[in-house]
Amino acid sequence: MMREGLNSVPEGFKILLAEDNPINQRIAVLSLKRLGASCDIAGNGNEALIKYIENRYNLIFMDMQMPVLDGVGAAIEIREFEKNNRIEKPVWIVAVTANSFSNDREECFEAGMNDFINKPFSEFDLKRVIEKCLHSNS
């Protein structure tokens, strides 16, 4: 289990936040910081794909509605990259959306995402997802 504080996330555990809204970026960064985690930021789905290819993150928080390439499209591209490059440990992708309709959840899982959280999210939501991701990779 993860504990509160600076040592809550293992060293080398890399998180990417794919979010186009600067206010939402700031909230997520501060919330993750309080959990002892840091993250890189991508402003759209295409940037998220490029950053993933370059940095191989462990966890991506993927906003669903972004310019250039939305969250579903980015997740599909990431999974295609992983398949084509025979990535043994796929990144854990979490949809982040203000829409909580069941068809949105279904679309996320069909695109290869692992989990789903609603906006506004809490630190508890972030902590739960990080713990789930860490547990899945152990």
N, C-alpha and C positions, 0 to 999 in steps of 0.2 A: 504494500500500500504506500501511496505517496504521502509524505508529511508536509506540513506547512513550512515555508521558509526557503532560504536560498539553495539548499541542497535537495529540493523536492524533485527535480528533473535530472536524470543522469547526465553527466558531462558528455558532450558530443551528440546529445539528442537535439535534432534540428527541426524547427517548426517554421512553416511558411504561412503567412496570413495573406490570402488573396481577397482583397477588399478594395473597392474603388472610392468609398466615402471616407474622407479624412477624419471626421469625427468618430466614426466606427473604428477606424484604424487606431486612433488614440486610445479609445476605451479598451479595445482588445489588448493592445500593447501594455497598458497599465495593469489590466487584470492579470495577464500572464506574468508580468514582472512581480506582482504580489504573490504569485504562486512559485516564484523562483525560476521562471522560464523567460527566455527572450525569443524573438522571432524576426524573420525577414519579412518584408512586405512586397507584394505584387499588386499593382493597381488595376490589372485586368487579367482575364483568363490566359491570354497569350503570353503575357509576362510571367504568369505562374508556371506555365509549361516550360518556358525557357529557363527560369530559375531552378525548377525541379531537375531538368536535364543537367544543368551545371552543378547543382549542389546536393542532389539526392537527399531530400528531406525525409524525416521519419513520419512527420505529421503535417497535413495541410488542412487549414481551416478555409473552406472554399465558399465565398459568397456566391449565391445563385444568379444574381442579376448584376452583371458587369458589362462594360462596353468592350468592344473588339471581339471577345470570345467569352460567352457566359460560363457559369460554373459547370454545368452539365457537359458542354462542349470541351472544356478544359479537362475534366475528369476522363472523358472518352479518349482524348488525345494522350493523356498521361498513361492510361492503361494500354493503349496501342503501343506507345514507346516501350513500356515495360515488357510487353509481350514480344515485340520485335527484337529487343535486346536481352531477352531471357533474364530479366531482373528477378533474382530469387526471393527477395523480400520486398514486395510491393509497398509503396507508401500508403499510409492510413489517411484516407480522404474523408473529411467531415463537411457535409453541406451545412451552410449557415444561411438561414432565410427568414424573412418576416412572414412567409406563407407556410402554413402548416397543414395544407390540404393533403389528403392521403395520396392523390395522384402526383403531387410534388415529391413526396417521399418515395413513391414507387419509381418515378423518373430518376431520382438520385441513385437509388440502389441498382437500377438497370444500367446506369452509366458507370457502375463499378465503385460507387462510394461506399464507405464502411459504416457511416453513422450520420446523424442528422440532429442539429440543434436549432432552436428558434431564436430569432431576435425579438426583443432584447434578451441576450443570454446573461447568465450570472457566472461568477467565479466558480460556483459549484458545478455548473455545466461544463466549463473548461476543464476543471479538475477531473470530473468524471470521464471525459473523453480522453484526457492524457493518460489516466490510469488504465482505461480500457486498451488504449494503444500500446502502452508499455506491457500490459499483461499478454496481449496477442503476440508480441514479438519475443516473449521469454521462453 
